C-alpha cells in the first residue's frame, strides 16, 4: 500500500501548482493484498486527463524504488507510458503532467479556431481547384471576397487567443493580416485562377503560422 508520506507529497504538489487548486484533482487508490497498488490522479473536470502510478512492492538493489505508469496527456503524445526511479523524479513527472494538462486546456480554443481556418482554406482551394476558365468570373470574384472576409474574422479570433497579453505583437500581426487580405482581394481580377489559388493557400497558411 502507498504510504501516507507519498500521498501527502502528491497532495502538496497539487496544492502548490500555480494554475490549479487541489480540489481540481482527485486521488484514487486501487489494489490490495499481493497486488501492486495503483494510484490514479485524475483531473475532475476532464477525467481523461489522468496520471496513473503502479507502486512497487520493494526497492531495487540500489535502494531506489522504480515507478511505472501511464499518463494522459504526455509531453508529446496524448497518452504515454513512463518509468522513473526515485520519489523525487516521480514528483517531478507529476508536476510536468499537471503543466501538460494546463497547456491542453489553455490551447483548446486556439486549436478549434485554427482547425476552422484550415477547413475554410481547404474548402476554397477545393471549390476552385479545377477552373473552367483562366480567370475568375465576376460572380466568383464576389464569392471569394466573402470567403476572405469570413476568413479574416476567423484569423482575428485566432490571433486574439494566441497573443493574449501581447498587445503590441497582436497589433503588428493584425495589421499584416489586413494587408494580406486586401492584397488577395486586389489580385482576384489580375491573376489567373491557378496562380491566385497558390497565392491564397501559401498566404493563408503563413498567417496561420
C-alpha positions in Angstrom: 0.0 0.0 0.0 1.1 3.6 -0.6 2.5 5.3 2.5 0.9 8.4 3.9 4.2 10.2 3.2 4.0 9.8 -0.6 0.3 10.5 -0.6 0.8 13.9 1.2 3.7 14.7 -1.0 1.5 14.3 -4.1 -1.3 16.3 -2.4 1.1 19.1 -1.5 2.5 19.3 -5.0 -1.1 19.7 -6.5 -1.8 22.3 -3.9 1.2 24.4 -4.8 0.6 24.5 -8.6 0.1 28.0 -10.0 -2.7 27.0 -12.4 -4.9 24.8 -10.4 -6.2 24.2 -6.9 -6.0 20.9 -5.1 -9.8 20.5 -5.4 -9.4 20.2 -9.2 -8.0 16.8 -8.8 -8.9 13.6 -7.0 -6.6 10.8 -6.0 -7.9 7.2 -6.2 -6.2 4.1 -4.8 -6.7 0.7 -6.3 -5.5 -2.8 -5.5 -5.0 -4.9 -2.4 -3.2 -7.9 -1.0 -0.2 -9.0 -3.1 -1.2 -6.8 -6.0 0.7 -3.6 -6.6 -1.2 -0.6 -5.5 -2.3 1.6 -8.4 -2.6 5.3 -7.7 -4.6 7.5 -10.1 -4.5 11.3 -10.1 -7.5 12.5 -12.1 -8.4 16.0 -13.3 -12.0 16.1 -12.2 -13.3 18.4 -14.9 -11.9 16.3 -17.7 -11.4 12.7 -16.4 -9.5 11.5 -19.5 -6.6 13.5 -18.1 -5.0 11.1 -15.7 -1.7 10.2 -14.1 -1.6 6.5 -13.1 1.2 5.1 -11.0 2.0 1.5 -10.1 3.5 1.4 -6.6 6.3 -1.2 -6.5 6.4 -3.9 -3.8 10.1 -3.2 -2.9 13.1 -1.2 -3.8 15.9 -2.3 -6.2 19.3 -3.4 -5.1 20.4 0.2 -5.1 17.7 1.1 -2.5 15.6 3.1 -5.0 12.0 2.4 -6.0 11.1 2.3 -9.7 7.7 3.7 -10.5 5.9 2.6 -13.8 2.7 4.1 -15.0 0.7 5.8 -17.7 0.0 9.5 -18.2 -2.5 11.5 -20.3 -1.7 13.9 -21.7 2.0 13.2 -22.1 4.8 15.6 -23.2 4.4 14.6 -26.8 1.6 12.1 -27.2 -2.0 12.1 -25.8 -1.1 9.0 -23.8 2.4 7.9 -22.7 3.9 5.2 -20.5 6.7 6.1 -18.1 9.2 4.6 -15.8 11.1 6.7 -13.3 13.4 5.8 -10.4 13.1 7.6 -7.1 10.3 9.6 -5.4 11.8 13.0 -6.4 11.7 12.0 -10.1 8.2 10.7 -9.7 7.0 14.0 -8.2 8.8 15.9 -10.9 6.9 13.8 -13.5 3.6 14.6 -11.8 4.4 18.3 -11.8 5.2 18.1 -15.6 1.9 16.3 -16.2 -0.1 19.0 -14.4 1.6 21.6 -16.6 0.7 19.5 -19.7 -3.0 19.5 -18.5 -2.9 23.2 -18.3 -1.3 23.5 -21.8 -4.1 21.3 -23.2 -6.8 23.3 -21.6 -5.4 26.7 -22.5 -4.7 25.9 -26.1 -8.0 24.3 -26.9 -9.8 27.5 -28.0 -6.9 28.3 -30.3 -6.8 24.8 -31.8 -10.5 24.8 -32.5 -10.2 28.2 -34.3 -7.1 27.0 -36.2 -8.9 23.9 -37.4 -11.8 26.0 -38.6 -9.4 28.2 -40.6 -7.7 25.2 -42.1 -11.1 23.7 -43.2 -12.0 27.1 -44.7 -8.8 27.3 -46.7 -9.2 23.7 -48.0 -12.8 24.4 -48.9 -11.9 27.4 -51.1 -9.0 25.6 -52.8 -11.1 22.5 -53.4 -14.0 24.5 -54.9 -11.8 26.3 -57.4 -9.2 23.6 -58.0 -10.5 22.8 -61.5 -11.1 26.1 -63.1 -13.3 26.3 -66.2 -11.6 29.4 -67.4 -8.2 31.0 -66.8 -9.6 33.9 -64.8 -12.3 34.3 -62.1 -15.8 35.4 -63.3 -17.3 38.5 -61.6 -19.6 36.2 -59.6 -16.7 34.1 -58.5 -14.7 37.2 -57.5 -17.6 38.4 -55.3 -18.0 35.0 -53.7 -14.2 34.8 -53.0 -14.3 38.3 -51.4 -17.0 37.0 -49.0 -14.8 34.0 -48.2 -11.9 36.3 -47.5 -14.0 38.5 -45.2 -15.1 35.4 -43.2 -11.5 34.1 -43.1 -10.2 37.4 -41.8 -12.7 37.3 -39.0 -11.5 33.8 -38.1 -7.9 34.8 -38.2 -8.5 37.8 -35.9 -10.2 35.5 -33.4 -7.2 33.1 -33.6 -4.7 35.9 -33.1 -6.6 37.3 -30.1 -6.5 33.8 -28.5 -2.8 33.2 -29.4 -1.5 36.7 -28.4 -3.4 37.4 -25.3 -1.4 39.9 -23.1 0.9 40.7 -26.1 -0.9 43.7 -27.4 1.9 45.2 -29.4 2.6 41.9 -31.2 -1.1 41.4 -31.8 -1.4 44.9 -33.5 1.5 44.1 -35.8 0.0 40.8 -36.9 -3.5 42.2 -37.2 -2.0 44.9 -39.5 -0.3 42.3 -41.5 -3.5 40.3 -41.7 -5.4 43.3 -43.1 -2.7 44.0 -45.7 -2.6 40.4 -46.9 -6.3 40.1 -47.2 -6.6 43.3 -49.1 -3.8 42.1 -51.5 -5.7 38.8 -52.1 -8.8 40.8 -52.9 -7.0 43.2 -55.2 -5.4 40.4 -57.2 -8.6 38.4 -57.9 -9.1 40.0 -61.3 -5.4 40.2 -62.3 -4.1 36.7 -61.6 -5.0 33.5 -63.3 -7.1 31.1 -61.1 -4.2 28.7 -60.5 -1.8 31.5 -59.6 -4.3 33.1 -57.2 -5.2 29.9 -55.5 -1.5 29.2 -54.9 -1.0 32.7 -53.5 -4.2 32.3 -51.4 -3.1 29.0 -49.9 0.5 30.0 -49.2 -0.5 33.3 -47.7 -3.3 31.8 -45.5 -1.1 29.0 -44.1 1.7 31.6 -43.5 -0.8 33.7 -41.5 -1.9 30.6 -39.6 1.8 30.1 -38.5 
